[in-house]
Structures are given as C-alpha cells and as structure tokens.
Amino acid sequence: MNILERNHVTILGSGSRTIVFGHGFGCDQEMWKLVAPRFADRYRVVLFDYVGSGKSQLDQYDPIKYGTLQGYADDLLDVMEELELKDSIFVGHSVSSMIGAIASIRNPEFFSRLVMVGPSPRYLNDLPEYYGGFDREDIDELLEMMQLNFSGWASYMAPVAMQNSERKELVEELEQQFASRDPRIARQFAEVTFYCDCRGILSDVNVPSLILQCAEDSIAPLEVGDYLHQHLQRSTLNQMTAKGHYPQLSQPDETFERIDQYLTGL
C-alpha cells in the first residue's frame, strides 16, 4: 500500500524541520490553505487527508478501524513513519489535536511540539466537574439530522461552527466542505469525535504543546481551553481574538502569527 497516495500527502518547502498539519472532522487539508504555505520558506510542510476525507483513497476506509480516534492516529503515524519524520511539529485542528496527542503518546520520537487549534478532549458535558459545551441530547439530534438530511445538516452546522455572519463566503465554503463528504463516513467520524473522551490520556502527553483558544467558539468553549491547560504538562495557553471554530479560515494572519511566534520563541 502506498501511504502517501492513500492519505493524499502534499509536501511543501524543504526546511530542516518539519511541520505536519492535521485537519478536523468534516474537512480536509484544504482547511490549511491560507496558513500552511506561509511556513514553507523555513520548514518542510506536510499536509494529508485522513482516510475517508478529502482526496484520500475512500476504498481504504474501514468502519471498524475508524470507529475510534486510534484509527486516525494510525493514519498520522503511518504518514510520519513513511516520511521518516523525527522531532516534527504537529499542528492539529479540533479533534485532530487529540489525534495528535494520542499519536504522541504511542510514538513520542516523532514529535517535538504539538500545536492544538480549537482543541477539546471531551465535547459532552460531565457536570459539575466538566463543561464541554454539549449535552448528549444535542449530539444525538445532530447525528440524527446527519442521517436523515445530510445537506440540511451541512447548512445548519456551517454557520454555527464559523460564527462569522459578516463573511458569508466563509460560511458557504465550510458548508461546501461539509456537504462534499461521504454521508456514511462523515456521520461515523462525527460520532467518534463528539462522543470521544480523551481526558484520561492528557497526563500521558509529554510533548510540549500550544493551545490556541478562540475568543468565542461554539464547539470548544473557553472552559475547555482552561481545562486542557490545567491537565496537559508543559502546555501554553494562547487566547486568540478570532471568533468561531475555524480561525485558519476566518483569521489566517492571526493563526499564522500565533503559531510562528510560539515556534520562533523556542
């Protein structure tokens, strides 16, 4: 099997250090198009699609393997091993942040830093100890909508996640991303994402991390960023001015600058 073709790996630049960008649920590597290329003058930049997303080989999708986040961590580690990466920087958006954390525990030699953009270890509330932003009924209704009316779900979810009503083109772009996914695969990825609970692994993450928390994020609220900062060793919490769950689209300049400042300051 050709891993680079399976995961539609794209490589930019030729720096001595490597940055790997991982996309979140419902999207693909195109979500990084306004940020990742800006690192290519100093870094080797690697982008890829998880199997089932983007231009990955959909015939390689296994619902059993991808029934947990471990399956997606396998994709990431496969790409890193194929490219013989060591001490790379992994930038993960949303659930990809936790996928990166899982992968870093299994193979820490591949990672020097984790950059988490809009991360959440648990989307469901577990009150009073933990606030993730969603009640179980919310997620159940979301999954039912995906099953009954996938295009309707995409139209509903895009403005909620983007939280940027002034820029309709961003909402439309995100909606198109959601709607272009395979409905069956997208629903399972949603179920795996929104029902995951990665709180128990946080103490095992030894790689230093940057947590980029958006000012207003309906998917990963401020309380989640604070929780991660408290439970991740060697973590840095950076509050952004960007609103919504996709700052790499809505505020690419700030997203680039926050990541670059963190890496430059090491």
N, C-alpha and C positions, 0 to 999 in steps of 0.2 A: 504494500500500500504506500502511495506517495502522500506523506503527511502534508507537504506544502500545498499540494493540489486539493487534498481533502478539506483543508481548512482555509483555502484561498489566501495563502500567506502573501503579503505585499511587503517589500523591503525598500526603504528609502535611506539615502545617505550612506556614509561609510566611516563613521567615527569609531574611536577605540572603545567607547562604552555603548551599550545597547539599551534602548527603551522599548518595551513591549506595551502596546495599547490593547486593552480588552473592552469590548462593548457590553452593554447591558441587555436586559430582556427586551424582545420586540424590535431589536435593531441589528445593525451590523457595523463593520469597520468604517463605513461612510460617516458615522456619527463623529469621527475624529478628523474629518477632512479640513477643518478650519484651525486645528491645533497641532496635530502630529507633524505635518510637513515643516512647521516652523522650528522643529528641533533637528531637522536633517542636516543642517550645516555644521553641527557639532557632535551628533550622535548617529549611530545606526538605529533606524526606526523600523520596528516590526509591527505590522497590523495583521489581523487574522479574523476569520469568522468562526464562531463555534458551530459545530455540525448541527444543521437544522436552520441556520441563519444565513442571510446574505447569499453569497455565491459559493458557499460550501457544497460539498457533494451530499445532496439530500438522501441518496440511496444508502449512505453510511449511517443514517440515523437509526439508533436502537432505543426504543422506548424504555427498555429495562436499564440500560447503561445511563441514559439521561433522565432517569427517574429520580436522581439525587444530584446535588451540586458536585459530588465526587466525579461524576461522569464528565462534567465540564472542566473540572480541574485536570482530568486526564488529557483533555484536548490541549490545554495550555502547556502541560508538562511535555506532551508529545512534540509540540512545536519547538519548545525550548531545547529539548534533547536533540531533535533533528538539526537544529541550527548550532548545537554545541555551545549554548549560552552559559556563562558563569557570571555571577555578581551583576545581573541585569536589574534594571529599574522596571517595575511593573506598574502601569497606570490602569486602574480598573474603574469603570463607571458603574454605579448602582450595585446590582448583585454581583457583578464581575469583581468588585472589591473583595467580597467574601470568597469567591472562587480563587482569587489570588492568595488570600490568606490560607485557605486550605492547601493550595499547592505549595506555599512556602513552608508549611509545617512538614509536608512529605519530602520535599527536596530543597532544603534551605540554601544549598550551594548555588542554586540557580538565581537567587535573589540577593540584591544588596539593599534595595529600598522598595517599599510599597507606597503608592500614591492612590488614595481612595477618594473618588469624586462622588459625592452623594451616597455614601455607603449606609447600609443597615444590616445588622446581624439578625434582626427579627422584626418583621413588618406588623405582626399581630400584637395587640396589647396583652400584657400579662399583669394587670393591675392588682394591687397598687405598686408592685415592685418595678414594673417596666412599662413604659409607654412607647409603642412602636408606630402608632398613628392609625391603625385599622382594627376594627372589631372583626370577629370571624364572619359575622353576617355580611359585612362589606365585601370580603373576599369571595364568599360563596356566591353572592349576587354578581360579582364581576366575572367569575368563571362561568356562571350560567349564561350571562349575556354573550360571552365569547362563543359559547356552544350554540346558542340559538340565533344570534345575529352578529356575526364576526365584524362586518363592515360598520354596523352600528356601534359596536364596542370601540372600534378604532376612532370613530367620530367623537365618541363620548370621552375617551381616555386621553386623547392628544391635548386638548386644551387644559384638562386637569393637571397633567404632568408638566406641560410647558409653563403654565401660569404667566403668560406674557401676551395678554389680549391685544396690546398695542401693535404687535407684529404678527399679523395674520399669516404671513408667509411661513413663519416658523411652525405654527400650529399645523398648517397644511402639509409641510414637509414631514413632520413627525407622524401625522395621520397616514400619509402615503407609506412611510416606513412600516408602521403597524399593519396596514391593510395588505401589504405585499407579502407578508409571512404566510407560511402554510398554516391554516387554521388549527389543524390537529396538533402540530408540533408546538405552535405558539401557545395553545391552551395548556399543554403539559409543562412547558417552560414556565408559564405564569404560575401554575400550581406549585411547582418545585420552588420557585422564587418566593412567592408570598406566604407559603407555609413553612419555609425553612426556619431553623433556629440554630444559629451559629454562635450563640452566646457562650456555649461551653468550650469552644475552641480558642477563644480570644487570649486566654492566659498562655497558650502554647505558641503563639506567634512571637518569634524572637527577632524578626526583621524590623528595623526602624520604619515607621510609617508616618505619612502625612494624611490627615483627614481634612478634606475640603468640604465645608458645610455651607450650603446656600442659605441666604438670609431668610427666604420663605420657600419651603419645599413641602408640598403636599404628600410626597412619597416618603421622604426621610426627614422628619421634623427636627428642630433644634435639639430636643431632648435625646435623640438618637446619637447625634454627634457627640454630645457630652458623655453619654454612656460609653461610647467606643473609646473616647479619650481616657476615661477612668479605668477601663479594663484592658486596653492594649498597652503593653510595655513599650517604652521608648517611642511614644506617639506624640505628634504635634498636631494641635487642632487649629485650623485656619478658617476664620469666618469670612465668607465672601459677601460682596454686595449684590451679586447676581441672585435673581429670583427664579424659582422653578427647579425642575429636576434635571435639566439639560443645559448647564452653563456652557458646555463646549459648543453649543449652537447659539444660545442667546447672548452669551458674553465670552466669546472666544479669546479676546485680548486679555481679559482678567484671568481666565482659566490658564492660558499660557504663562502669563506673568507670575501667577502664584506658584505654579509647578516649577518654573525656571528659577525663581528666587530661592525656593527650597533646595533645589539641586545645586545651584551655584554656591549657596551658603554652606554646603557640606565640607 
